[in-house]
Amino acid sequence: MAAWCWDYWVAEALLKLESLKVMRSLRPIHLIRPESNQTESDELEFYDGLRQWDRASVEVQISETTFQKWLQDIPSSGDDTVIGNGEDDDGAGPCGGKFKKLLIFSGNDYLGLSSHPTVIKAAVKAAQLHGMGPRGSALICGYTNYHRLLESALADLKKKEDCLLCPTGFAANMALITAVGSVGLLLAEGGKPKRDERVAIFSDALNHASIIDGIRLAEKQGSLVNIVYRHCDMVHLNSLLSSCTMKKKVVVTDSLFSMDGDFAPIVELVKLRRKHGFLLAIDDAHATLVCGKTGGGAAEKFKCENDVDICIGTLSKASGCHGGFIACSKKWKQLIQSRGRSFIFSTSTPVPIAAAAHAAVNVAKQETWRRKAIWNRVLEFRAMTRIPITSPIISLIVGSEVKALEASRLRIALSAVHTRDDLRKLVTALSECINFEEIGFNCKNYSSKL
Ligand SMILES: Cc1ncc(COP(=O)(O)O)c(C=O)c1O
């Protein structure tokens, strides 16, 4: 049996929706842009290396009060942020509050695009012309030519037929999984699906919360059966697939795991997909624009874009903006926009954000040095610590395994705009409290290959 039964099932599900008269359609609104002699690509400015504005995503300041609370592990209500305006060389703010400059190693702005002039200009120009744009769901009045342009750029990036923008990456996963489950509901013979008519979804044990919540919701609706396989364990997955008698099978996994920083074994997943004929969906939130020659993500990195059926992403990480998306076939898009409730019943992305994200995707494609820089930082961190990390997300198990209860996890995220000197500072600071040799030994998930 082939995964391409899924093409048939989705087409059948769409026919059912049509017969029930509940197919939902986008209602594109055309926002007029004033005539200009410049084409859009003339307005995009690209740079060949780090500039001072790039540092905005990694250099921040926090109030001394907040800093002290952090040190003592005292919860903050966030009120400390309104003390004074910061700045001043002596650390004193205009209202008397004192501030500390910090380097961030926990953000997801992997390429530093949130402060790129081309991204800022796109947002400003769209805001000046249209404000936030029409406020409403994409099915009512919230979908414009700006959204369409961004969807096309993302479909191209992911080498998929089409793409659907969602309010966030969290909403994208929820929408996809409820739509997947709806196939079981719509094609069930007697209304309520029997167990074998439901969708069997195989989910990695360490998948993101939004995948888990999507599955829980669909399970409650009685549309799918959740089968969790051990993290990245393809022997386990193969055996679960082999013993599953349900026809409609889906495997869903983070491509680059958000907490552990390891990659899903995509090449092995593709082999299993050929053997068992499941639909393969990957959450490429952390790999989009970071991995692959053109920034296409983990599937491009592992050269199997054609074997991944659906790719979920977020615009809130390497794109430096906000929002989520699902790159897929046109038929899947129709199904998700008709059944994905977190897409249907939520206001669409503001136009300036859609314009900025479109600019960011273009910048990330052109400024290839940003991708090189982030992977160079990965190599440098490996060389400095001898911990065989494989991605910009680094998960360090701090504390001894013997005292398991005291052991905790430290998550570090590297960025293209960190410098080698930033890394040296981080490693020096960390070595005062942790032993890298011991940590390297504890990090079972890392492989020695990049
Ligand atoms: C793997 C993964 N998927 C989805 C999301 C959700 O994305 P967003 O922040 O756009 O809702 C995140 C982000 O936190 C993530 O790490």
PDBQT file of the ligand as one rigid body, heavy atoms in Angstrom, charges set to zero:
ROOT
HETATM    1  C1  LIG A 501       8.993  22.443  17.413  1.00  0.00    +0.000 C 
HETATM    2  C2  LIG A 501       8.071  23.609  17.593  1.00  0.00    +0.000 A 
HETATM    3  N1  LIG A 501       6.886  23.597  16.965  1.00  0.00    +0.000 NA
HETATM    4  C3  LIG A 501       6.019  24.614  17.088  1.00  0.00    +0.000 A 
HETATM    5  C4  LIG A 501       6.316  25.711  17.867  1.00  0.00    +0.000 A 
HETATM    6  C5  LIG A 501       5.296  26.810  18.008  1.00  0.00    +0.000 C 
HETATM    7  O1  LIG A 501       5.625  27.905  17.215  1.00  0.00    +0.000 OA
HETATM    8  P1  LIG A 501       5.045  29.360  17.558  1.00  0.00    +0.000 P 
HETATM    9  O2  LIG A 501       5.959  29.934  18.574  1.00  0.00    +0.000 OA
HETATM   10  O3  LIG A 501       5.066  30.076  16.251  1.00  0.00    +0.000 OA
HETATM   11  O4  LIG A 501       3.667  29.159  18.072  1.00  0.00    +0.000 OA
HETATM   12  C6  LIG A 501       7.542  25.780  18.508  1.00  0.00    +0.000 A 
HETATM   13  C7  LIG A 501       7.925  26.988  19.279  1.00  0.00    +0.000 C 
HETATM   14  O5  LIG A 501       7.952  27.206  20.355  1.00  0.00    +0.000 OA
HETATM   15  C8  LIG A 501       8.436  24.689  18.402  1.00  0.00    +0.000 A 
HETATM   16  O6  LIG A 501       9.592  24.683  19.064  1.00  0.00    +0.000 OA
ENDROOT
TORSDOF 0
